[in-house]
Amino acid sequence: MSTDIRGSDKSLQDRLQLMLGVDVPDNVGAHLDRRVHASITAEVTRRRAVQPGPRRWPRRRIVAGLAIAALVATAASPVIEFFEGWHSEYDAVFALSTPIDQSVTDEGYRVTVVHAYADPFTVRLAIAAEDLEDRGWSEIAVGSPTVTDEVGRVYPMSEGHYDAQERTSSEGWLIFTVPADATEPGVRHLMVAFDNLAVRLNAAPTLANGDPDFDRIWTSVAGTWSFEFDLEFLPGHGAMPGLASTVGDVTVTLDELTVTPAATVGRIRVVGLRPVDWGWDPHIRIEHDGQDVTIHSMTGTIQGLQQDAPQDIVVFGGAPGFDDLSGTWTITIDQFHRDIYDPETGEGTGGESIVGPWVLTFEGPAADEP
C-alpha cells in the first residue's frame, strides 16, 4: 500500500523517529571514528594528487560541527556564477530548488544564499562566500549557520560540501535535518544566521615535529550575515511493503521506502547475523525501473543478534529522487561484510563476508493510487 508520507496509523513524528532514530553503541562509534579518519586521510591524499591547477581547489566535505555559523539582507545576484557543474545529484537539487539570491556584506566579506530546497527529510542551502578585499587567505569556506523557522524550531546541520574555485570565494551545499514536527508540506519562513566564516592560512603552521598543525590551519573571521525567506517544503510519498528475503539463517525485511523529489530513503531490518564487535556492513544496491539509485548515506549498525537487540535496523538514503513510488523497485543486499581488527593495536587484520543475495522486489503505485 502506498501513502503520502503524512498518512499512516502512526504519526509522522513516530514514523520518522522509527526510521531515523538509530542508536550507535560506543564501541561501534569508536570503530567508525577510526574508519572515517582513515577515509579522510586517503581522500585528502587522493585529491591532492589529482588537483588540476592553481586556480581550482578540490571540493571538500565539511562536518556539521565546523563553527561557521549569521545587517539586513538585500536581494542581489552573486558577482560570479556559482554552482555550475557540481555533480548530477547536486545539479538536480539545484534545478528543483527555489532561487533566493540574498546577499549580505560585512567587513568586506559577502555571503549569498543562492538557492534553497526543502522536503520532509532535509533543508538544503546553496550558499556562497566571498572575500571582496582579498586579504590573502588560501581558502575561505561557508559552514554551519543557525537555521530556524517562524515558530522557533531548530534545523540541525547534518553535513555539508563546498568547492573553492578561487582563493577569494567558495560555494557550499549545506544540508539540515527537518524536525519531526515540521515535515508537513507547505510554505515556512526560515531564518539563516552566520556569525563567522572559516578561512585557511596561506602558510600551514606546523608542530614541533614538523607535522601540520591541523588545529591552527583554519581560523575564523567574525561578522553578522543574516537572512530571512519563505520556502516551500515539497511532499514525500512512502510505502511500507514489509517484504522479506531469507538466505540461510539471515532474513532481511524492507520495512519502509519513501521518495521525495530529491532523495530516496529506505529502512531495512536484519535478523539472524551472529553478534560481532564492530558490526556488519550491508552491501546494498537499489534499482528503480532498471535505473540505479546511488546510496550516499547509511545510518544504524548491524551488530548481530543480542539479548538486548533482537533485530538490527539500517536506514539508507540515495539519489535520485522521484515524484512518486510508481514503477518496479529492486533492493538487493549482496553480502554483509565485517572488518576484523587487532584489539590491541586497532589495525585491520582481515575481513569476513556472509554472502546472499537477498533480493526484495515490489511494484510501487503512483501517488494518486490508494
Backbone torsions as a table, in degrees:
resi	resn	phi	psi	omega
1	MET	NA	134.4	178.7
2	SER	-104.9	140.6	178.5
3	THR	-138.2	156.1	165.5
4	ASP	-60.3	148.5	-177.0
5	ILE	-57.5	-19.0	179.0
6	ARG	-78.0	-18.9	-171.9
7	GLY	-97.7	133.4	177.4
8	SER	175.6	163.1	173.4
9	ASP	-68.9	-23.5	175.5
10	LYS	-90.9	155.1	173.5
11	SER	-68.6	156.8	179.2
12	LEU	-59.6	-38.3	178.8
13	GLN	-59.9	-43.2	179.3
14	ASP	-64.2	-39.6	-178.3
15	ARG	-66.7	-42.8	-180.0
16	LEU	-67.9	-38.2	177.4
17	GLN	-64.1	-37.6	178.8
18	LEU	-66.8	-40.7	-178.7
19	MET	-71.5	-41.4	-167.7
20	LEU	-108.9	-15.9	-174.8
21	GLY	-86.7	75.1	-177.8
22	VAL	-112.1	123.1	-179.9
23	ASP	-80.7	144.4	176.6
24	VAL	-110.6	116.9	179.1
25	PRO	-59.5	154.9	-175.5
26	ASP	-58.7	-43.1	-176.8
27	ASN	-67.1	-35.2	177.8
28	VAL	-70.4	-38.3	177.9
29	GLY	-60.5	-41.3	178.7
30	ALA	-63.8	-40.8	177.3
31	HIS	-62.2	-43.8	179.5
32	LEU	-63.6	-38.1	177.5
33	ASP	-58.4	-42.7	179.6
34	ARG	-64.6	-42.1	-178.0
35	ARG	-68.4	-39.7	178.0
36	VAL	-63.6	-43.5	179.4
37	HIS	-59.6	-44.0	179.7
38	ALA	-64.5	-40.1	-179.6
39	SER	-66.2	-41.5	179.7
40	ILE	-63.7	-42.8	179.6
41	THR	-60.7	-44.6	-180.0
42	ALA	-65.2	-39.9	-177.7
43	GLU	-69.2	-41.5	178.4
44	VAL	-62.2	-41.7	178.3
45	THR	-61.6	-45.2	-178.8
46	ARG	-63.5	-44.8	-176.6
47	ARG	-66.9	-37.3	177.8
48	ARG	-63.3	-35.0	-177.3
49	ALA	-68.8	-30.7	-175.4
50	VAL	-105.5	7.7	-179.1
51	GLN	-57.2	120.5	-169.1
52	PRO	-77.4	-19.8	-177.1
53	GLY	178.9	172.2	-172.2
54	PRO	-70.9	-15.7	-177.6
55	ARG	-104.9	11.1	-179.8
56	ARG	-130.5	107.8	178.9
57	TRP	-91.6	148.5	-175.3
58	PRO	-70.1	147.7	174.8
59	ARG	-66.9	137.6	-176.9
60	ARG	-122.5	160.2	171.1
61	ARG	-106.6	135.4	179.6
62	ILE	-116.7	148.2	-178.8
63	VAL	-89.5	157.8	-172.6
64	ALA	-63.8	-25.1	-176.4
65	GLY	-79.6	-5.4	-179.9
66	LEU	-62.1	126.3	-173.2
67	ALA	-84.6	82.3	173.2
68	ILE	-129.5	54.9	-171.7
69	ALA	-84.9	NA	NA
70	ALA	NA	NA	NA
71	LEU	NA	-148.0	-170.1
72	VAL	-124.0	131.5	-179.4
73	ALA	-82.4	135.1	177.5
74	THR	-124.5	142.2	179.9
75	ALA	-67.5	129.9	179.5
76	ALA	-162.4	146.5	175.6
77	SER	-84.7	144.9	177.8
78	PRO	-62.1	151.4	179.4
79	VAL	-67.9	-37.0	177.5
80	ILE	-112.5	159.8	-177.0
81	GLU	-80.2	124.4	-179.7
82	PHE	-107.1	161.5	168.7
83	PHE	62.5	41.2	173.7
84	GLU	-103.2	125.6	172.0
85	GLY	67.3	36.9	178.1
86	TRP	-65.6	-61.4	-173.0
87	HIS	-178.7	155.2	-175.9
88	SER	-57.9	-38.5	-179.7
89	GLU	-64.7	-46.4	-179.7
90	TYR	-67.8	-39.3	-179.7
91	ASP	-62.8	-37.8	179.4
92	ALA	-65.8	-43.3	178.5
93	VAL	-65.7	-39.6	179.4
94	PHE	-60.6	-39.8	179.6
95	ALA	-67.7	-30.6	179.8
96	LEU	-82.1	-17.7	-169.6
97	SER	-82.4	167.9	-177.5
98	THR	-95.5	127.3	175.3
99	PRO	-64.1	129.3	177.1
100	ILE	-108.9	-52.3	175.0
101	ASP	49.6	49.6	171.9
102	GLN	-105.6	131.9	179.1
103	SER	-123.4	143.4	173.6
104	VAL	-132.2	133.0	177.0
105	THR	-115.3	128.6	177.2
106	ASP	-137.3	124.3	178.6
107	GLU	54.5	34.7	176.2
108	GLY	83.3	4.2	175.6
109	TYR	-108.3	123.5	-179.5
110	ARG	-108.1	131.7	175.0
111	VAL	-117.4	135.8	-178.8
112	THR	-128.6	125.9	166.8
113	VAL	-85.8	107.5	-172.5
114	VAL	-83.0	-57.3	179.3
115	HIS	-137.1	164.5	175.8
116	ALA	-147.1	147.7	-179.4
117	TYR	-139.0	147.3	177.3
118	ALA	-150.0	143.9	172.8
119	ASP	-145.0	-170.8	-176.6
120	PRO	-65.1	-14.7	-177.0
121	PHE	-104.8	-41.6	-170.8
122	THR	-139.2	153.3	161.9
123	VAL	-110.2	131.5	-178.6
124	ARG	-123.6	127.8	-178.1
125	LEU	-117.5	128.9	172.0
126	ALA	-95.8	109.9	-170.8
127	ILE	-125.7	138.0	178.2
128	ALA	-117.8	146.3	176.7
129	ALA	-128.9	140.1	-179.0
130	GLU	-138.0	138.6	170.4
131	ASP	-96.4	97.8	-173.4
132	LEU	-71.9	-17.4	-177.9
133	GLU	-106.2	5.0	177.3
134	ASP	44.0	75.0	-177.4
135	ARG	-81.5	5.6	174.3
136	GLY	93.1	8.9	175.7
137	TRP	-66.0	150.9	175.9
138	SER	-81.2	-23.7	175.8
139	GLU	-154.9	155.3	171.6
140	ILE	-132.1	145.0	-175.4
141	ALA	-143.8	144.8	168.5
142	VAL	-85.8	164.1	-178.2
143	GLY	-150.9	-121.3	-170.4
144	SER	-108.1	95.0	173.8
145	PRO	-76.5	171.5	170.8
146	THR	-87.0	128.4	178.8
147	VAL	-121.4	123.0	178.2
148	THR	-134.9	168.0	176.1
149	ASP	-118.5	-173.7	-170.7
150	GLU	-67.2	-17.4	178.1
151	VAL	-104.6	9.0	174.7
152	GLY	91.6	3.7	178.1
153	ARG	-68.5	140.0	179.9
154	VAL	-99.8	135.2	178.6
155	TYR	-106.9	99.3	-175.6
156	PRO	-69.3	142.3	178.3
157	MET	-76.5	135.0	-179.9
158	SER	-105.7	-34.5	178.4
159	GLU	-167.0	170.5	178.6
160	GLY	-159.4	157.4	178.7
161	HIS	-137.3	143.4	177.0
162	TYR	-140.6	160.0	-178.9
163	ASP	-135.8	120.1	179.8
164	ALA	-99.9	98.3	-179.1
165	GLN	-81.2	-21.7	177.7
166	GLU	-137.2	159.7	176.4
167	ARG	-60.1	-32.7	-170.6
168	THR	-97.7	6.7	-178.9
169	SER	-154.2	158.4	173.9
170	SER	-154.2	160.6	176.5
171	GLU	-126.2	146.2	-176.6
172	GLY	-142.1	141.2	168.6
173	TRP	-100.1	116.5	179.4
174	LEU	-110.3	134.0	-173.5
175	ILE	-118.8	130.0	-176.0
176	PHE	-123.9	144.7	179.0
177	THR	-83.6	133.3	178.2
178	VAL	-79.9	127.7	176.5
179	PRO	-57.9	149.8	-175.4
180	ALA	-61.3	-23.7	180.0
181	ASP	-96.9	16.3	-179.1
182	ALA	-128.1	25.0	-172.2
183	THR	-91.9	-6.2	179.3
184	GLU	-64.9	140.8	175.2
185	PRO	-66.3	157.4	-179.2
186	GLY	137.8	179.4	-176.3
187	VAL	-93.4	132.4	175.3
188	ARG	-125.7	153.7	177.2
189	HIS	-97.5	117.7	-177.2
190	LEU	-108.2	146.0	173.5
191	MET	-118.1	127.7	-179.5
192	VAL	-120.8	126.2	-174.1
193	ALA	-135.4	125.2	171.8
194	PHE	-106.1	145.5	170.3
195	ASP	-122.8	0.7	171.6
196	ASN	-164.4	161.9	174.7
197	LEU	-121.1	153.0	177.4
198	ALA	-93.0	136.8	176.8
199	VAL	-132.8	146.6	-177.6
200	ARG	-107.3	133.6	-179.4
201	LEU	-67.1	150.1	-179.5
202	ASN	-68.3	-44.9	177.7
203	ALA	-102.1	120.6	-177.3
204	ALA	-70.5	122.3	176.4
205	PRO	-67.6	152.5	-177.8
206	THR	-125.1	159.7	174.2
207	LEU	-81.8	176.0	-178.8
208	ALA	-60.7	-30.5	-179.0
209	ASN	-86.1	2.2	178.3
210	GLY	93.7	-9.5	177.8
211	ASP	-72.4	153.4	177.6
212	PRO	-60.3	139.2	176.0
213	ASP	-92.5	91.1	-173.2
214	PHE	-64.5	-23.7	179.4
215	ASP	-70.8	-17.8	-176.3
216	ARG	-118.8	-0.1	179.2
217	ILE	-65.5	-41.4	178.3
218	TRP	-102.9	141.3	172.1
219	THR	-132.2	-169.9	-176.8
220	SER	-138.0	157.1	172.8
221	VAL	-119.2	132.9	-176.3
222	ALA	-85.8	154.2	177.0
223	GLY	178.5	-175.1	178.7
224	THR	-132.1	115.9	178.5
225	TRP	-131.4	105.7	-174.3
226	SER	-123.5	142.9	-175.4
227	PHE	-138.6	148.4	173.0
228	GLU	-139.0	137.5	178.9
229	PHE	-163.3	158.1	174.2
230	ASP	-89.3	141.0	-178.7
231	LEU	-140.5	131.8	177.6
232	GLU	-83.0	129.6	174.9
233	PHE	-92.1	115.8	-177.5
234	LEU	-77.0	152.0	-178.0
235	PRO	-79.2	163.0	171.2
236	GLY	-121.0	163.7	179.1
237	HIS	-131.4	131.6	-174.1
238	GLY	-130.2	157.3	174.5
239	ALA	-135.4	152.6	177.2
240	MET	-121.8	77.1	-171.3
241	PRO	-68.8	-31.8	-179.8
242	GLY	65.1	25.0	179.8
243	LEU	-72.8	144.3	-179.5
244	ALA	-132.5	147.6	175.5
245	SER	-137.2	133.3	-177.9
246	THR	-121.4	129.7	171.9
247	VAL	-129.5	118.8	-175.5
248	GLY	62.5	-127.4	-178.7
249	ASP	-93.3	0.2	-171.3
250	VAL	-107.1	128.8	177.5
251	THR	-118.3	131.6	177.0
252	VAL	-114.6	130.8	179.7
253	THR	-122.1	131.1	173.2
254	LEU	-88.3	103.0	-177.2
255	ASP	-78.9	-38.4	-174.5
256	GLU	-156.6	145.3	173.7
257	LEU	-138.2	128.6	-178.1
258	THR	-130.5	139.5	176.0
259	VAL	-122.3	147.1	169.7
260	THR	-127.6	171.7	178.0
261	PRO	-58.3	-22.6	-175.9
262	ALA	-108.9	-14.1	-169.9
263	ALA	-152.2	159.9	171.9
264	THR	-121.7	125.6	-175.4
265	VAL	-128.2	133.3	-179.6
266	GLY	-138.1	164.0	178.7
267	ARG	-132.9	123.1	176.1
268	ILE	-115.1	152.4	178.0
269	ARG	-121.7	134.6	-175.1
270	VAL	-122.6	131.1	177.9
271	VAL	-132.3	134.6	170.9
272	GLY	117.7	-11.4	175.6
273	LEU	-75.6	142.3	-178.9
274	ARG	-74.9	154.2	-178.8
275	PRO	-65.2	138.8	174.7
276	VAL	-139.1	160.7	-174.1
277	ASP	-65.7	-47.1	-169.5
278	TRP	-103.2	-0.8	177.1
279	GLY	89.5	165.3	-179.7
280	TRP	-107.0	138.7	175.5
281	ASP	-99.1	120.7	175.9
282	PRO	-80.1	134.6	174.5
283	HIS	-95.6	97.6	-171.1
284	ILE	-104.9	138.9	170.4
285	ARG	-125.9	142.6	178.7
286	ILE	-127.7	136.3	173.5
287	GLU	-129.5	141.9	173.6
288	HIS	-126.9	112.6	-175.9
289	ASP	50.7	41.8	177.2
290	GLY	83.0	-5.4	179.6
291	GLN	-95.3	131.6	179.0
292	ASP	-69.4	137.9	170.0
293	VAL	-105.0	120.5	-175.7
294	THR	-82.7	120.4	177.7
295	ILE	-81.5	125.3	179.8
296	HIS	-120.0	-1.4	176.9
297	SER	-153.2	150.4	177.5
298	MET	-147.6	130.5	-177.2
299	THR	-122.1	136.7	179.5
300	GLY	113.0	168.7	179.1
301	THR	-133.6	148.6	174.7
302	ILE	-114.0	98.3	-176.7
303	GLN	-96.6	-10.1	-175.8
304	GLY	96.1	169.3	-176.9
305	LEU	-61.7	130.6	175.8
306	GLN	-139.6	162.3	-178.5
307	GLN	-60.5	-38.7	-177.2
308	ASP	-99.6	6.7	178.9
309	ALA	-144.3	75.6	-174.0
310	PRO	-66.6	-15.2	176.7
311	GLN	-150.8	153.5	-177.7
312	ASP	-112.2	140.2	-177.3
313	ILE	-122.6	134.7	177.1
314	VAL	-128.5	133.8	174.4
315	VAL	-107.7	128.2	178.7
316	PHE	-119.4	150.1	177.7
317	GLY	-132.0	144.7	-178.6
318	GLY	-153.3	-177.1	179.9
319	ALA	-141.4	150.7	12.4
320	PRO	-82.1	176.6	171.0
321	GLY	-97.3	178.1	-177.2
322	PHE	-144.6	157.2	179.5
323	ASP	-73.4	-28.4	176.2
324	ASP	-156.4	-175.7	-175.0
325	LEU	-91.9	2.6	-173.8
326	SER	-58.8	143.2	179.8
327	GLY	115.4	-179.4	-177.8
328	THR	-96.2	124.2	179.9
329	TRP	-110.1	133.8	175.7
330	THR	-130.7	118.1	176.6
331	ILE	-110.1	122.1	-176.7
332	THR	-121.8	127.9	171.4
333	ILE	-107.3	107.2	-176.7
334	ASP	-72.9	-36.3	-178.4
335	GLN	-166.1	163.3	168.0
336	PHE	-112.2	126.1	-175.2
337	HIS	-122.9	147.3	173.4
338	ARG	-134.9	143.4	173.2
339	ASP	-90.0	145.1	-179.7
340	ILE	-109.6	131.0	-176.3
341	TYR	-122.5	146.8	173.2
342	ASP	-70.3	122.5	-176.7
343	PRO	-64.5	-22.4	-179.1
344	GLU	-83.1	-46.2	-173.7
345	THR	-99.7	-20.4	-175.7
346	GLY	77.5	3.2	179.6
347	GLU	-79.6	145.2	177.6
348	GLY	-69.0	135.3	-179.1
349	THR	-119.4	0.8	-178.9
350	GLY	151.8	-161.3	-178.9
351	GLY	-159.7	171.9	179.6
352	GLU	-146.5	141.6	179.3
353	SER	-128.5	139.0	169.1
354	ILE	-105.4	114.0	-168.4
355	VAL	-97.4	138.9	177.2
356	GLY	-99.6	-125.1	11.1
357	PRO	-91.8	156.5	169.7
358	TRP	-103.5	119.2	-172.8
359	VAL	-119.9	126.9	-180.0
360	LEU	-123.8	119.1	-177.0
361	THR	-128.8	134.7	174.2
362	PHE	-152.5	158.8	178.0
363	GLU	-95.0	119.4	-179.8
364	GLY	-89.5	132.3	179.5
365	PRO	-79.1	162.0	175.1
366	ALA	-71.1	165.9	-175.6
367	ALA	-61.9	-32.6	-175.6
368	ASP	-89.3	2.1	176.9
369	GLU	-85.8	147.8	179.4
370	PRO	-70.3	NA	NA
